């Protein structure tokens, strides 16, 4: 009788030990899974940081660039074309500063090469402050033209920054209807006044 009681106790102890081992295994599995999740979260954070750093580098490289949009295709030197636009729209600015572009080129058609739209022009200025003064004058004038046709002057940003800015567009419109005076700060942060 005593043996049957001891056997029952041993079976109970063995059962408890098996459950204890199973719980330890499950616990280590959970800890491993948690460590992997934490590691993958850190990898995502690092990846996002790398993307932001890359965007920042590209924006720095493109810092002195001006993007000209809406100029018809002609067999004319692009740098000379830019000087004509400046003389036509900002003669006082041309007299104040020696505005000679460092480099100018038409960008290739990205979407549809058969489409008859004119290619954009990228003008690289020697200094960022020249670009800022030109863009400020263009904002103040509001309508920049070339041979009577309206054109646009814009800052040249990286592709990622432009995508982020476009993502704010719908929110921007809603905020304008609420009279919150929204604006997009460099490179793609939304700011507003209440």
HUZIBEL-V47422 format. One line per field, one symbol per residue. ss: DSSP state (2 for helix, 1 for strand, 0 for the rest). psi: psi as a letter, one per 40 degrees, with the letter a starting at -180 (. if undefined). burial: b if it has 24 or more other ideal C-beta (glycine too) atoms within 12 Angstrom, else e. A space follows every 10 residues. Layout:
BEGIN
ss->???
psi->???
burial->???
END
This chain:
BEGIN
ss->0222222222 2222222222 2222222222 2222222222 2222222222 2222222222 2000111110 0000000222 2222222220 2222220000 0011110000 0000000000 1111000222 2222222222 2001110011 1111100022 2222222022 2222222000 0011100011 1000
psi->dddddddddd dddddddddd dddddddddd dddddddddd dddddddddd dddddddddd dedeihhhhe hihifihddd dddddddddg ddddddiggh idihiiiihd cheeheiiii hhhhididdd dddddddddd ddhhihfehh iihiihiidd dddddddedd dddddddefe giihihdfhh iii.
burial->eeeeeeeeee eeeeeeeeee eeeeeeeeee eeeeeeeeee eeeeeeeeee eeeebeeebe ebbbbbbbbe beeeeeebbe bbbbbbeebb eebeeeeebe beebebeeee eeeeeeeebb bbbbbeeeeb bebbbebbee eeebebeeee bbbbbbbbeb beebbeebee eeeeeeeeee eeeeeebbeb eeee
END
